[in-house]
Amino acid sequence: MINLVILSSLIFFLFITFPFLFKRKIIGRHARTDHLTGLPNRRILEQFIQARTTPLNLPIAVVMIDIDNFNWINEKYGYENGNALIIEFSQRLFFSAPAHSLTARLEGNKFALAIPGTHSRREIQRMLSEQFLSLQNFFHVFGEPVSLTFSAGVALAPEDGSDCHTLLLRAERALRHVKHHGKNNIALYHSSFHRLDLERQLAMSFQSALQNGEFYLCYQPKFNLIEHSIDSAEALIRWNSPVHGNVSPAVFIPAAEKNGFIFELTKWILEEACRQMKQWNQSGHPIKRVAVNISAPLFLSDSLPEMISKILHDYQLPAHQLELEITETAIIEHFDKALHVIHLLKKDGISISLDDFGTGVSSLTYLKKLPIDTLKIDKSFIDGVHTSFEDKALVEMIIQLAKLFKLSVVAEGVEKKEQMSVLKKLGCDSVQGYLISRPEHPDVLNTLYTQKKHGS
């Protein structure tokens, strides 16, 4: 009887606990593997990399792989067939992987390899090129041959990073570099790839930076060689980010243009420059005109003349006190459109300056037709104007050309008295550069003006 009771209890115990143990085993396996392909998942990949890096500092290559344009496969053949391709791709990747490496599926059509061992950059490039040959054979969907291409980014330990997080991040950066430069290739991580990431981070920060007052304007005065006095200034935007520090305009302006933020940013610059100009008018400041750089995309927009007209009206500022600086590229590549916009702006009394003159592919025919007011000679010509016969001859030719078309001339990047002396003899109207002043905050310029006004 006792044995019967014990046996019954044991059966009952197994009946109750076996499903739980079985379920626990399944859950444990799912926590380690990708449910579709059966490959290890990101968690196992990270453990594999971390076990060989942080405690032991052993060399390892981390490869991030992404099937190119996979959305097209899903759209054309459906998600079930897309999943079938993912499975076949994962199998080929697994069987072609080097010995002792780990193959993992991270998500969607993204995979990874972790390859232990010491490999030079050239060796890993050759190894992967050979390994990926099987992935380039046709796949088949509904009996149709389908050719897949893929991109791969590689990070090597210890030179590219000594821990799992850094290696995965840099392999991802290398992968994004490939995706942005034609796809269907392999790239090894390089420090220059940080720039692309920074551009994306900046693009995501633009809106909040504008709202939080992180942008501000500095002004670089222009010295009139005829009147021998400062009479205007160029507004230059600066960004002091609590996250990225002082960001160079050479970095964030192109990022703003790429990400469609340049319109809103330039609108803010115009408003702030006009507000400051209005304030200078009220205080009797010697600066009587402010110049703002306008990027090519915005300059060619139909909305620019209306935007500027509204800003001038809002700040009650005369149009002749605003100057727009544009580049040769913005004009020459879309000449008819640019000509139309310039006529609209000139009709309202706004001055137009052609910036960086001489660095583009200027055409005398274009210059003759453009109703602009000023040419700005690029700094590259000014650097040697006092020491080089050729540079001096080029600058003299530009100045004479400008006079022929009744244009004023501003020389940029003047840093030495000898340069200014030569430019004055050649008939240049104004100079701008560190010899006169660095770009300064309005408060600094106001203090300098007050000191000069009172003879201190």
C-alpha positions as CSV (number, residue, x, y, z in Angstrom):
1,M,0.0,0.0,0.0
2,I,2.8,2.4,1.0
3,N,4.6,1.6,-2.3
4,L,1.4,2.3,-4.2
5,V,1.1,5.7,-2.4
6,I,4.7,6.6,-3.1
7,L,4.3,5.6,-6.8
8,S,1.1,7.6,-7.1
9,S,2.7,10.7,-5.6
10,L,5.7,10.4,-7.9
11,I,3.5,10.1,-11.0
12,F,1.5,13.1,-9.8
13,F,4.8,15.1,-9.2
14,L,6.1,14.3,-12.7
15,F,2.8,15.1,-14.2
16,I,2.8,18.5,-12.6
17,T,6.5,19.4,-13.0
18,F,7.4,17.9,-16.4
19,P,5.5,20.4,-18.5
20,F,7.0,23.2,-16.4
21,L,10.5,21.8,-16.9
22,F,9.9,21.3,-20.6
23,K,8.5,24.8,-21.0
24,R,11.5,26.2,-19.1
25,K,13.9,24.4,-21.4
26,I,12.1,25.9,-24.5
27,I,12.1,29.4,-23.0
28,G,15.8,29.0,-22.2
29,R,16.6,27.9,-25.8
30,H,14.5,30.8,-27.2
31,A,16.5,33.2,-25.0
32,R,19.7,32.1,-26.7
33,T,18.6,31.6,-30.3
34,D,16.8,33.4,-33.1
35,H,13.3,31.9,-33.4
36,L,13.3,32.0,-37.2
37,T,16.8,30.8,-38.2
38,G,17.9,28.9,-35.1
39,L,21.1,30.9,-35.1
40,P,22.5,32.4,-31.8
41,N,20.9,35.8,-31.1
42,R,22.5,39.2,-30.1
43,R,22.7,38.2,-26.4
44,I,24.8,35.1,-27.2
45,L,26.9,37.1,-29.7
46,E,27.7,39.8,-27.0
47,Q,28.6,37.1,-24.5
48,F,30.9,35.4,-27.1
49,I,32.7,38.7,-27.9
50,Q,32.9,39.9,-24.3
51,A,34.4,36.6,-23.1
52,R,37.3,37.2,-25.5
53,T,37.9,40.9,-25.1
54,T,37.4,42.5,-21.7
55,P,38.9,39.9,-19.4
56,L,41.5,38.4,-21.8
57,N,42.1,41.2,-24.4
58,L,42.2,38.5,-27.2
59,P,42.0,39.6,-30.9
60,I,38.7,39.1,-32.6
61,A,36.9,40.4,-35.7
62,V,33.3,41.5,-35.5
63,V,31.4,41.6,-38.8
64,M,28.0,43.2,-39.2
65,I,26.1,42.1,-42.3
66,D,23.0,43.5,-43.9
67,I,21.1,42.2,-46.9
68,D,20.7,45.2,-49.3
69,N,17.2,46.4,-50.4
70,F,15.5,43.5,-48.6
71,N,12.2,45.5,-48.3
72,W,11.9,45.0,-52.1
73,I,11.9,41.2,-51.6
74,N,9.1,41.4,-49.0
75,E,7.1,43.7,-51.2
76,K,7.4,41.6,-54.3
77,Y,7.2,38.1,-52.9
78,G,5.6,38.5,-49.5
79,Y,6.8,38.1,-46.0
80,E,6.7,34.3,-45.9
81,N,9.0,34.0,-48.9
82,G,11.1,36.8,-47.4
83,N,11.5,34.7,-44.3
84,A,12.4,31.7,-46.4
85,L,15.2,33.7,-48.0
86,I,16.4,34.8,-44.6
87,I,16.6,31.2,-43.5
88,E,18.5,30.1,-46.6
89,F,20.8,33.1,-46.3
90,S,21.5,32.3,-42.6
91,Q,22.4,28.7,-43.5
92,R,24.8,29.7,-46.2
93,L,26.4,32.2,-43.9
94,F,26.7,29.6,-41.1
95,F,28.3,26.9,-43.3
96,S,30.7,29.4,-44.9
97,A,31.9,30.9,-41.6
98,P,35.5,30.3,-40.5
99,A,36.1,27.6,-38.0
100,H,35.6,28.6,-34.3
101,S,33.6,31.7,-35.3
102,L,30.0,32.5,-34.2
103,T,27.3,33.3,-36.6
104,A,24.3,35.3,-35.2
105,R,21.1,36.9,-36.5
106,L,20.6,40.3,-34.9
107,E,17.2,41.4,-36.4
108,G,15.4,41.5,-39.7
109,N,17.9,41.1,-42.5
110,K,20.9,41.9,-40.3
111,F,23.5,39.3,-39.2
112,A,26.8,39.2,-37.5
113,L,30.0,37.1,-37.3
114,A,32.5,37.0,-34.5
115,I,35.8,35.6,-35.7
116,P,38.4,34.9,-33.1
117,G,42.1,35.2,-33.9
118,T,44.7,37.7,-35.1
119,H,44.0,39.0,-38.6
120,S,45.5,42.0,-40.4
121,R,43.1,44.3,-42.2
122,R,44.1,42.9,-45.5
123,E,43.7,39.3,-44.3
124,I,40.2,39.8,-42.9
125,Q,39.2,41.6,-46.1
126,R,40.4,38.7,-48.3
127,M,39.0,36.1,-45.9
128,L,35.5,37.6,-46.0
129,S,35.6,38.2,-49.7
130,E,36.2,34.5,-50.2
131,Q,33.7,33.4,-47.5
132,F,30.9,35.5,-49.0
133,L,31.2,33.9,-52.5
134,S,28.5,31.4,-51.6
135,L,26.2,34.2,-50.7
136,Q,26.4,35.6,-54.1
137,N,24.9,32.6,-55.8
138,F,21.2,32.9,-56.9
139,F,18.5,32.2,-54.4
140,H,15.1,30.9,-55.6
141,V,11.6,32.2,-54.9
142,F,8.6,30.6,-56.8
143,G,11.2,29.0,-59.0
144,E,12.6,32.4,-60.0
145,P,16.3,33.1,-59.5
146,V,16.8,36.0,-57.2
147,S,20.2,37.7,-56.8
148,L,20.9,39.3,-53.3
149,T,23.7,41.7,-52.5
150,F,24.8,42.6,-49.1
151,S,26.9,45.1,-47.2
152,A,29.3,44.3,-44.4
153,G,31.1,46.4,-41.8
154,V,34.1,45.1,-39.8
155,A,35.7,46.1,-36.5
156,L,38.9,44.5,-35.2
157,A,39.9,44.1,-31.6
158,P,42.0,45.4,-30.0
159,E,42.8,48.3,-32.5
160,D,39.2,49.3,-33.1
161,G,38.0,48.6,-29.5
162,S,38.6,46.4,-26.5
163,D,35.1,45.7,-25.4
164,C,31.9,44.2,-26.9
165,H,29.9,47.5,-27.0
166,T,32.6,49.5,-28.8
167,L,33.3,46.7,-31.4
168,L,29.6,46.3,-32.2
169,L,29.1,50.1,-32.5
170,R,32.1,50.5,-34.8
171,A,31.2,47.5,-36.9
172,E,27.8,49.2,-37.3
173,R,29.4,52.5,-38.3
174,A,31.5,50.7,-40.9
175,L,28.3,49.0,-42.2
176,R,26.5,52.4,-42.4
177,H,29.5,53.8,-44.4
178,V,29.0,51.0,-46.9
179,K,25.3,51.6,-47.1
180,H,25.8,55.3,-47.8
181,H,28.4,54.7,-50.5
182,G,26.8,52.3,-52.9
183,K,26.2,49.2,-50.8
184,N,27.3,45.7,-51.9
185,N,30.8,46.0,-50.4
186,I,32.9,45.4,-47.3
187,A,34.3,48.2,-45.2
188,L,36.7,48.0,-42.2
189,Y,36.1,50.6,-39.5
190,H,38.0,53.9,-39.8
191,S,38.0,56.8,-37.4
192,S,36.7,59.1,-40.2
193,F,33.4,57.3,-40.0
194,H,32.6,59.2,-36.8
195,R,31.8,62.3,-39.0
196,L,28.7,60.6,-40.5
197,D,27.4,59.7,-37.0
198,L,28.1,63.2,-35.8
199,E,26.0,64.6,-38.7
200,R,23.1,62.4,-37.7
201,Q,23.3,63.4,-34.1
202,L,23.5,67.0,-35.0
203,A,20.5,66.7,-37.3
204,M,18.4,65.2,-34.5
205,S,19.5,68.1,-32.2
206,F,18.8,71.0,-34.5
207,Q,15.2,71.7,-33.4
208,S,15.9,71.5,-29.7
209,A,19.1,73.6,-30.1
210,L,17.1,76.4,-31.8
211,Q,14.4,76.3,-29.1
212,N,17.0,76.3,-26.3
213,G,19.0,79.2,-27.6
214,E,22.1,77.3,-28.3
215,F,22.8,79.2,-31.6
216,Y,24.1,82.7,-31.5
217,L,25.6,85.2,-34.0
218,C,29.0,86.8,-34.1
219,Y,29.8,89.7,-36.4
220,Q,33.0,90.3,-38.4
221,P,33.3,94.0,-39.4
222,K,34.3,95.2,-42.8
223,F,36.7,98.1,-43.1
224,N,36.0,100.7,-45.9
225,L,39.4,101.6,-47.4
226,I,38.0,104.7,-49.0
227,E,36.2,106.1,-45.9
228,H,38.9,104.6,-43.6
229,S,36.2,103.3,-41.3
230,I,34.1,100.3,-40.3
231,D,30.7,100.6,-42.0
232,S,29.3,97.0,-42.2
233,A,29.6,93.5,-40.8
234,E,29.0,89.9,-41.8
235,A,26.8,87.8,-39.5
236,L,28.4,84.4,-38.7
237,I,26.4,81.7,-36.9
238,R,27.9,79.7,-34.0
239,W,26.6,76.7,-32.0
240,N,27.5,76.0,-28.4
241,S,25.9,72.6,-27.7
242,P,25.8,71.2,-24.1
243,V,26.2,67.8,-25.7
244,H,28.7,68.3,-28.6
245,G,30.5,71.5,-27.3
246,N,31.3,74.2,-29.8
247,V,30.3,72.8,-33.2
248,S,32.1,74.2,-36.3
249,P,29.8,75.8,-38.9
250,A,31.8,73.8,-41.4
251,V,30.2,70.7,-39.8
252,F,26.7,71.7,-38.9
253,I,25.8,73.9,-41.9
254,P,26.3,71.0,-44.4
255,A,24.4,68.7,-42.0
256,A,21.5,71.3,-41.9
257,E,21.4,71.4,-45.7
258,K,21.4,67.6,-46.0
259,N,18.6,67.2,-43.4
260,G,16.3,70.0,-44.5
261,F,16.9,72.3,-41.5
262,I,18.7,75.0,-43.4
263,F,15.5,76.9,-44.1
264,E,14.5,77.3,-40.5
265,L,18.1,78.0,-39.4
266,T,18.6,80.7,-42.0
267,K,15.3,82.3,-41.1
268,W,16.5,82.5,-37.5
269,I,19.8,84.0,-38.7
270,L,18.0,86.6,-40.7
271,E,15.7,87.5,-37.9
272,E,18.5,87.8,-35.4
273,A,20.7,89.8,-37.7
274,C,17.9,92.2,-38.5
275,R,17.1,92.6,-34.8
276,Q,20.7,93.4,-34.0
277,M,20.9,95.8,-36.9
278,K,17.8,97.6,-35.7
279,Q,19.4,97.9,-32.2
280,W,22.6,99.3,-33.7
281,N,20.6,101.9,-35.6
282,Q,19.0,103.0,-32.4
283,S,22.4,103.4,-30.6
284,G,24.1,105.3,-33.5
285,H,26.5,102.4,-34.1
286,P,28.9,102.8,-37.1
287,I,27.8,99.5,-38.6
288,K,25.1,100.5,-41.2
289,R,24.6,97.2,-43.0
290,V,24.7,93.6,-42.1
291,A,25.4,90.7,-44.4
292,V,24.0,87.2,-44.1
293,N,25.2,84.1,-46.0
294,I,22.4,82.3,-47.9
295,S,22.9,78.6,-48.9
296,A,22.2,77.5,-52.4
297,P,19.0,75.5,-51.6
298,L,17.4,78.4,-49.9
299,F,18.5,81.0,-52.3
300,L,16.9,79.1,-55.2
301,S,13.6,78.8,-53.2
302,D,10.6,80.8,-54.2
303,S,9.9,81.5,-50.5
304,L,13.1,83.5,-49.9
305,P,12.0,87.0,-51.2
306,E,8.7,86.8,-49.2
307,M,10.5,85.6,-46.1
308,I,13.0,88.5,-46.2
309,S,10.3,91.0,-46.9
310,K,8.3,89.9,-43.9
311,I,11.4,90.0,-41.6
312,L,12.3,93.5,-42.7
313,H,8.8,94.6,-42.1
314,D,8.6,93.0,-38.7
315,Y,11.8,94.7,-37.5
316,Q,11.1,98.0,-39.4
317,L,14.5,97.8,-41.0
318,P,15.3,99.5,-44.4
319,A,16.1,97.0,-47.1
320,H,19.4,98.7,-48.0
321,Q,20.8,97.7,-44.6
322,L,20.6,94.0,-45.4
323,E,23.0,92.3,-47.7
324,L,22.8,88.7,-48.9
325,E,26.0,86.8,-49.7
326,I,25.7,84.0,-52.2
327,T,28.2,81.7,-53.8
328,E,29.0,81.2,-57.5
329,T,27.8,77.6,-57.4
330,A,24.3,78.6,-56.3
331,I,24.1,80.9,-59.3
332,I,25.9,79.2,-62.1
333,E,24.3,75.7,-61.7
334,H,20.8,77.2,-61.9
335,F,21.4,80.5,-63.6
336,D,17.9,81.4,-64.8
337,K,16.3,80.6,-61.5
338,A,19.0,82.5,-59.6
339,L,18.6,85.5,-61.9
340,H,14.8,85.6,-61.2
341,V,15.3,85.5,-57.5
342,I,18.0,88.2,-57.6
343,H,15.7,90.5,-59.6
344,L,13.0,90.1,-56.9
345,L,15.4,90.8,-54.1
346,K,16.9,93.8,-55.9
347,K,13.4,95.2,-56.6
348,D,13.0,95.4,-52.8
349,G,16.3,97.2,-52.4
350,I,18.4,94.4,-50.9
351,S,22.1,94.2,-51.8
352,I,23.6,91.1,-53.2
353,S,27.2,90.0,-52.8
354,L,28.9,87.2,-54.7
355,D,31.0,85.4,-52.1
356,D,34.3,83.5,-52.6
357,F,34.7,84.9,-56.1
358,G,37.4,83.2,-58.1
359,T,37.1,79.7,-56.5
360,G,34.4,78.5,-58.8
361,V,33.9,78.4,-62.5
362,S,32.9,82.0,-63.1
363,S,31.7,83.0,-66.5
364,L,32.1,86.6,-67.6
365,T,28.9,86.3,-69.5
366,Y,27.1,85.4,-66.3
367,L,28.8,88.2,-64.4
368,K,27.7,90.6,-67.0
369,K,24.0,89.6,-66.7
370,L,23.9,89.4,-62.9
371,P,22.5,92.5,-61.2
372,I,24.7,92.1,-58.1
373,D,26.4,94.8,-56.0
374,T,29.6,93.3,-54.7
375,L,32.4,90.8,-55.4
376,K,34.2,89.2,-52.4
377,I,37.7,88.0,-53.4
378,D,38.4,84.7,-51.7
379,K,41.1,84.5,-49.0
380,S,43.2,82.1,-51.1
381,F,44.0,85.0,-53.5
382,I,44.7,87.4,-50.7
383,D,47.2,85.3,-48.8
384,G,50.0,86.0,-51.2
385,V,48.9,89.3,-52.7
386,H,51.9,91.1,-51.0
387,T,54.5,88.5,-51.8
388,S,53.5,86.8,-55.1
389,F,53.5,88.6,-58.4
390,E,50.9,86.1,-59.8
391,D,48.5,86.5,-56.8
392,K,48.8,90.3,-57.0
393,A,48.1,90.2,-60.8
394,L,45.0,88.0,-60.3
395,V,43.6,90.2,-57.6
396,E,44.3,93.3,-59.7
397,M,42.5,91.7,-62.6
398,I,39.4,90.8,-60.5
399,I,39.3,94.4,-59.1
400,Q,39.5,95.9,-62.6
401,L,36.8,93.5,-63.8
402,A,34.5,94.5,-60.9
403,K,35.1,98.2,-61.7
404,L,34.2,97.5,-65.3
405,F,30.8,96.1,-64.1
406,K,30.4,98.9,-61.5
407,L,30.7,96.5,-58.6
408,S,32.3,97.2,-55.2
409,V,35.1,94.8,-54.1
410,V,35.7,93.2,-50.6
411,A,38.9,91.3,-49.9
412,E,38.4,88.4,-47.4
413,G,41.0,87.0,-45.0
414,V,43.2,90.1,-44.7
415,E,45.6,89.4,-41.8
416,K,48.6,91.6,-42.5
417,K,49.1,95.4,-43.0
418,E,51.2,94.7,-46.1
419,Q,48.2,92.9,-47.7
420,M,45.9,95.8,-46.9
421,S,48.4,98.3,-48.3
422,V,48.6,96.5,-51.6
423,L,44.8,96.1,-51.8
424,K,44.3,99.8,-51.2
425,K,46.8,100.6,-54.0
426,L,45.0,98.2,-56.3
427,G,41.6,100.0,-55.8
428,C,39.9,97.5,-53.4
429,D,36.9,99.1,-51.7
430,S,36.8,97.2,-48.4
431,V,38.7,94.5,-46.5
432,Q,37.6,91.9,-44.0
433,G,39.8,89.7,-41.8
434,Y,41.7,89.2,-38.5
435,L,43.7,92.4,-39.2
436,I,40.5,94.4,-38.7
437,S,38.7,92.1,-36.3
438,R,37.9,88.5,-35.5
439,P,34.2,87.6,-35.5
440,E,32.9,89.0,-32.2
441,H,29.8,88.9,-30.1
442,P,27.8,92.2,-30.5
443,D,28.5,93.1,-26.9
444,V,32.3,93.1,-27.6
445,L,31.8,95.2,-30.7
446,N,29.6,97.6,-28.8
447,T,32.3,98.0,-26.1
448,L,35.0,98.6,-28.7
449,Y,32.9,101.2,-30.5
450,T,32.1,103.0,-27.2
451,Q,35.8,103.1,-26.3
452,K,36.7,104.6,-29.7
453,K,33.8,107.1,-29.5
454,H,35.1,108.4,-26.2
455,G,38.7,108.4,-27.3
456,S,39.8,105.7,-24.8
